[in-house]
Amino acid sequence: MLLDKIFGLLFGEKRPVGLSIQLGEMNSLMVKAGLRIKGSGPYARSYEGGYRWKKVRGKAFLLPSKEPNPHILVSGMSGFGKSMFFKSVLADIVKAGVSCIVFDGHNEHREVVQGLGGIVHDSRNGGINLLSLDGATVADRTASLTALLSNVYGLGHIQSTKLGQCLKYTYRRFGARGGNDKMLRKEPKVSDLLFEINIFVKNSKTASEAASLVHLYSKISNLNTRAFNTPVLENLKGGINSFSISERMSKEARLIYMVELLERVYSGMKDDPKDGKIRQYIMIDESQVLINESEECSGVITKFIEEGRKYGRGVIIVTHMSSRLNRQIVANASTFMAFYSREPSEASYVAKVMTSNFDAEQSVRSKLATLGDGEAMVISANNRTPKVVSTKVLQGKREARGGLDLVGLQALAEKPILLRDLCREFGIDEWQAATMGRELDTFEFGGERWVMKKSNPGIEHEVLVMKIHSLLQQSGVESYIHDRANGPDIVVYHGSGKIAVEYETGMKAMEDTLGMIKKRDSGYMKTVVVVNANSLEKYRGALTDSKWQVFGPDELDKAVAACKG
């Protein structure tokens, strides 16, 4: 095995011990062409002949801990292998026991994240409490929120000033006695800020002041959703946490959501020791959707890149065009990997970043124009000679589809099956099965991972119905899964009557759910509804009839007891 310089990039056949990221199969590397002769006879002159690309073989691995910093930048146009490479990198990092926070611009990696045992947080259902202090003082939180919202929404001076005052009064109403306080009696929410702005509207002295505040109210009201009122940050230092940045959000809301999440992660990382151990990666796919045109988001990413190494944090950014990223982000990424890009200005920029002289730049630019599907050029701080690797081998390895009976696999997974049982049946491991997202849905419940062929109802619904029915059977309650579109999920026999049991994922409109449950009243003694935890509060507020009982997924024993009582 050949070690180049300080082991940043490693070439050979065996995977190194510890955190290593396989980049693919080596294809070629740039070397000097050597002396060439120009002219003939007495006019002949020798000169350095520029560069050429030499064919090489072997596997290429990146050892992030051996680089000056663990940050990685990946660029290239759609359709040439970036997303597949992203999935491969994620699997390598998780296999090494390093945690990840993934920002998924198009919800493309849900199946892989869940297959690797991670949690996908839908931005429509939660993420942060925008007004929580999270260790900051009231004064600092007020200043940072005022600056962020003013910049994102383009607020004028008067609106910014009024917003700061409304935030101050909102925190005071929840127990703040001064700007240095870090604890409140209760955490306010966006609705509480809107309440305060409305008071300011009513107390306006002029029509123009009132109109300005009404405009401010309309902007802030767009943030009065679960995404900005429901925190999910308790366990982000371990495992995989993927945030699906909903395309239903406005551009401004997506930006605020991501900046605030990253700021909280940034604050939390400073509690970790500075021992050089890589603890976590922040992985951002489709960054052009999320950060390219945002000074606020680029700023917090730059802070991670500049300081994260000390606390064991690495950043991986995947983008269509690296030339549109903040220059500090590009300059501080130890590893740069470029797939094919048709845009001439992007190819020129990549060539300049990867080389140090005109001849080398021309050679790199020419090579970039010939890269095929799955091919990428890579350099690192410790290995600055541009090299071309083929990542197609990673796709073959991760998907593990050579000779796999997909028809048989889908038939076995027609109904939910434990992932470990599926892997045992087909002789594959869970790491390989994790990338079968096109064929299977994955769901984790009670510490077990389930898979099922994509269908409607989805895997979450089917697993919970199976679990509830199993508990009913174990408790001696006579019941059966109805399994028809016009009936309840489970029918329970109770004396001379029947009880309807439903599982709701929370994705259905509430009026549709109410209509369905009201229909049960005529044929059933009562209806027991188990609902996804994210929607539990909403359902309990809406289903108030005495014949309806609502439980969360962690209250299945109570749901069973309600069927027996």
N, C-alpha and C positions, 0 to 999 in steps of 0.2 A: 504494500500500500504506500502511495506517494504522499508525503506531507509537504505542502507548499507554504513556505515562510512560517508564520506563527499559527498554523493550523486553521485559519479562518475557513477556507474551503478545503475539503478532503476528497481525494480521488482514489477509488479502489473498488472492491467488490463487496466487502462486509460492512454492515452498518456499525458505526462507532457506538460506544457505551454512552449513556446519558442523553441529554437533549440534543438530537440531531434532526435536521430537516432534509429529506432527500429532495434534491432539485431535479433529478432526472438522469438520463443517460448522456454521457459526454458525446458531443458531436465534433466540435472543432475549437481551436483557440487561435488567437491572433499572435503571429510571430513576425519578427523583422525578416524582410526578404533577402537581406544581405547585400553585398556590393554588386553593382551592375556597371556595365561599360556603356558610355554614350559616345558616339562618334567612332572614327576609325583612323588607323595610321597614326601620324604624329598629333592628330587632333583628338585622339581617344582620351577620355577622362572617366575616372571611376567616381561613383556616387552611391550613397545609401539608397537602396531600391525600395523604400517604403515598407509596406507590410503585406503579408499574405495570411491565409487561413489554413492551418494545418489540421488534418484529420486526427482525432484521438478517440480512445475508447475507455470505458469504465463508468462507474456510477459517481455522481457528484453529490456530496453532502455539505450542508452548511452547519457549522458548530457555533451557534450564537454566543455562547459564553466565552469563546476565544476571540471574538471581535471586540473592538473598542466600545461598541454599544450593540444591543440586540435588535435594533430597529431594521425593518425591511420595507422597501418600496417596490411595488409591482405595477407596471403600466402596460398599455396596449389596447387595441380596439376590440370590440366585442366579437366573439366567435372564434378566437384563436387560442383559448385554453386557460385564461386567467381564473375563471370560476372553478374549474376542475382542479387547478393548482391550489387555489385557496382551500378547497375541501381537503386536499391531501396534506397541506401544511397544518390545518386544524387537527386532523387525525394524529399527525406526528407529535404535535405539542401535547395533546391530551394523553397520548400513550406514554409520554415521558413524565406524566404527573404534574404538569404545569397548568394552572387554571387559565381560563380565557373569558374575555368579555367581547362578544361579537356584535357589531352594528351592521345589520343586514338591510340594505337600502330597498331591495325588492322582494324580501321574504323568500329568498332562493335557497337558503341553507337550513330550513326548518327540519327537514327529515334527517339530515346528517347530524345536526346538533342533538336532536332527540335520540337518534340511534347510538350516539356516543355517550348517552346518559345525561345530556344537558337539559336546561330549561329554556324554553322560548317564551319571552315576555312580549305579548302583543301590546303595542303602544296604545291601542284603543282602550285597553283594560287597566293600565296602570304603569307606573314608572317612578314618579317622584311626587312629593308634595312641594309645589313650587315655593311656598312661603315658609317651609320649615327652616329652622336655623342651622341644624346639622353641625353644631360646634362653633358657628360664627357668632359674633355679637350682633345685636339688633342694628346697630349703626352700620356695620360692615355689610350685613345682608340687605339692608335698605339701599345702600349705595350701589351694591353690585346688581341687584334686581332692577333698580331704576336705570342704570347704565345699559344693561342688556336689553330691556324692553324698549327703551328710548331708541337705541341704535337699530334694533330689528324692525320696529314699526315706524321709524323715522319721525318720532315725536318732536315737536317744537319745544322751545325753552320753557314756555308757560306750562305745557302739558307735562313735561318732565318734572318740573318743580312740584306741580300738584300731585303727580304720581308718588313722588318721594314723601310728601306730606300725608297722603292717604295710607301709604305703607306704615309710616310712623304711628299714625292713630290706630291702625289695625293691630299692630303689635302691642300698643298700649292697652287696647281693649282686652287683650289676651294675657295680660299680666306683666308686661314690660314696664319697669319703673325708670329705666334710663337706657342710653345707647350702648352701654357696656354689658348689659344683661345677656347671658347665653342660655337662660332657661325661661320657659314660659309656663303659665298655668295649663295651657292647652295649645296645640298647634293650630294656627288659623289656616283657612283654605282660600282658594280663589274666590269663592262666593262671599267670603267675609270682606275681602278687598273690594269686591263689587258693591257690597253694602255701604262701605265707607265712601266710595266714589259717588254713589247715589246721594248720600248726605251732602257732599260737596256741591252736587248739581242743584239740590234744593236750596242751598244757602248761597248760590251764585249771586253776585251783585249786578252783573250785566248779562245781556242776552248773548254776547260774544263769549263770555267766560263760560256760560252754561253750555253753549254749543261745543266749545272746546272740550269740556268734560264729558259730554255725551259721546263725542267721537272717541275719547279715551276709553269710556265704558264699553263701547262696541268692540274695540280692539281687545281689551282684556277679557271680555265675555267669551271670546273664541277659545280661551284657555280654561274655561270652566268645564272640564271634562275629566274623566277618570285618569287620563294620562298625566294630568297635572295635580291631581288630588289624592292619588293612591300610591304610596311609596312601596317599592319592592326591593329595597337596597340592603336588606339585612345580611345576606349571605353571598355577596359578590366577590369575596376574596377566595372562594373555592369552587371547583368544578367549572362547568361551562354555562354561561348565561348569555343568551342571544336576545338582542332587542330588535324586533321587527318594526322598523320605522314605517308606520302606516302611510300608504300613498293617499289615504283619505284626509290626512292632515294637510293644512296649508303649508306652504314653504316656510313661513315664519314660525309656525308651531313646531315643525320638524326641527328647525334650527334651535329654538329655545329648549326643546326636549333634550336634544343631544348635548348641547352646551352644559345644561344644568346637571345631567347625569355624569358627564365627564368631570365637572368641577367637584362633585361629591366624591367620585372615585379618587380624584387627585388629592383631595384633602385627607381621605382615609389612608392613602398609601404612606403618608409621612409618619404613621405610627409603626411602620415596619423597620427592622434593623438594616443598616447599610453594610451587608456582608457579601455583596457581589453575586448572590444566588438569584437566578431568574425565577420569579414567583408567578408572574402573570403576564399575559399578552392582551393588549387591546387590539382587536382586529376589525378593520373598517373596509367593507366591500362596497363597490360602487360609490367611492368617495366623491365623485363629481356631483352626485345627487345630494350629498350631505354637507360637504365642507368646502368645495373649491372656491365658491364666491363669497365666503363668509369670513370676515376678519375675526369675529368672535370665536367661531369654531376653530379656525386655524390657530388662533392664539392659545386656546387651551391644549390643542394637540401639540403645539410647539413647546409648551411647558412640560408636557409628558416626555417629549423627545429629549429635551435638554436636561431634565432632572430625573426622569424615570429610571435610568440605568442605575443610579445610586440606591434606589429602593427596590430593585429587581423587577422593573416593569419594562416591557418591550412593546413597541407599536408596529403593526403591520398595516400598510395602507395599499389598497388596490384601486387603481383609477384608470380611466380612459386616456387621460393626458397629464403626464407629470409636469408639463410646462405650465399648467394652470395652478399648480399647488404653490403655497407659500415657499419662498426660497429657503427659509430656515428648515423646513421639513425635509426638503430634498437634500440639503447640505449635511444634515445630521443623521441620515439613514446610512448605516454601515454597509448594507447590502442593497443593491439596485438590480432589478430583474425586468427586462423589457421584452414584451412580445411584439409581434408585428403591428405597426401603425402606418396607415396610408397617408396621414397628414404630414406634409413635408416639414412644417415648422416643428412638429413634435419629434420627428426623426432627427432633425438638426440639433434640437435641444438635448435629446438623449445622447447623441454622439459627443456633444461638448462635455456632458457630465461624466461620461465614461472614459474619456481620453484627455491627454494633456498637450497634444501638438497637432498641427494641421494634417499631416499625412495620416496619422492614426485616426483622426476624426473622419477623414474621407473614407478610410477603409471600413470603419464601424458603420458609417451611414450606408455605404453600399451593401454591407452584409445585412443590415436591418431590413432593407428593401426586399431581400430574398428569403426571409424567415417564413417557414411554412406553418401549418396548423400544429400547435403544441410545441413549437420551437421558441426558445427565448435566449436572449443574451444576458449574461450575468457578470457582475463584478462585486467585490467586497473590499472593505478598507484594507484588509490584510492580503488580498489577492487581487491586484488591480489590473491584471491582464484580462481583457474581455474574452469570454468563453461562450460558446453556444451549446445549450443542452436541449434534449428532447424530453418533454414532460409527458409524452403519450404513454410511456411505460408506467407512470403513476396512475393514469386512468385505468389501464388494464389491471393493475394490482389492486387499486381501491375498489373497483366495481366487481372484480372477481367473477366475471361472467363467462369466462372460457368454459364451455361445456356444461354450464349450469342450466338445468331444466326449469326455465322461467314459467312455463305452463304448469308444471307440477308444483312449483313454489306458490303461484297464485291460487291454485286449487286448494292447497293445504291451508292457505291464509285467507280463505273465503270468509271465515269467522275469526275473531281474535285468537291468537296463539302466542304463548310466551316466546320471546325472542330466542332464549336459550334452547327451547325445544325445536324451533325452526332450524337453528344452526346445527344442532345435533343431527337432524334429519337429512340435511344437505351437505354435511361435512365442511362447513365454513365457520369462521369465527365471527364474533359480534362486530369487530372492527371492519371486516369486509362487508358484512350485511348492512352496515350503517349507511352506505352510499347507494342503496337500492331504492332511493326516494321516488323514482318514476313508477315503480311497481307497488310499493308498500307505504302505508302510513305507520308511524311509530307513536306509542303513548306510554307514559310511565305513571304507575299508580301503586301506592303502598310498597315502594321499593322494588317493584317488578316492572320489566319492560315488555310491552306487548307489541305485536305487529299484526297488520291486517291489510288485505287488498283494499286499495282506495275505493270508497263507496259512499253512498248516502243512505242511511245515517252513517256518520263517521266512526272512527275507532274509539274515541272517548265515550260516545254514547253506548256503543256495543259492549265495551269492557265494563262500564258501570252497571248496565242492566244485568250482565252475567254475574257480577259480584253481588248485587242485591239479591238476585234470585238464589244464588248459592247460599247466602246467609239465611234466607228464609227457609230453605230446605234443611239446613243444619239445625235450625231452631224448631223444626217440626211443623212449620206452617205450610199448609197445602197451597201450592201456587204453580203457575206456568207462565212462560214467556209468550206473549200473545203474537208478536212477530208479524203484525199486519198494520197497514198504514192507517186504518180507521179505528183502531182500538188502542187501549193503554199498552204500555210496554210490558207490564206484568199484571196478571189478574190473580188476586189472593182470595181464597174462599174463607169466609168468616161466618160460622154458624150457617144460617139460611141465606145470608147475603154475600156480597162481593165487595172487595176494596180494589181500587185502581192505583197502580204505582207507576209514576212517570219519572224519567230522568231527563233533565233539561241542561243543555250546554250553555244556555244564555245567549245564543246567537240569534234565536228566533225573536221576532217583534213581540212585545209584551201583549198587544191586543190579540195576536194570534194564539198565544199561550192561554190567555184568559178565555177566549172563545172555546178552545179545545177542552179546558178543564170544566167549564160550565156544562158542556155536553155530557160529561161523566156523571153529573149530579142525578140525572134521571135513572141511570142504571146501576149506580154504585153507592154504597153506604157513605163512603168518603173517598177522597183522593190524597195520596201521599206523594209529595213531589220532592225529589232529591235534585239539587241544582249545583252547577259549577260554583266554586267558592267565590269567583270574581263577581258573580251575579246574585249571590245569596241575599245581600241586603236589599237589593231592588225587588226581588221576588217576595221577600217577607213583607215588604211595604205594600205590594200590590195584591197578594193573595191572603186576604184577611178574613174570608168566610170561615165559620167554625167547622165546615166540612172539609176544609183544605188544610193540610199540615206540610210545612216546608222544612227541609233539612239540608245541611251541607254534606259534601263527600266524606268529611271526617266524622260524620254523625250517623253512619249506616246502622250502627247498633240501635240508635234511637228510632230510626225509620222502621226497622224490623219490629221493635217493641210497639210502635204505633199500629202496625198491622196485626199484632197479636191482641192488643188491648180493646 
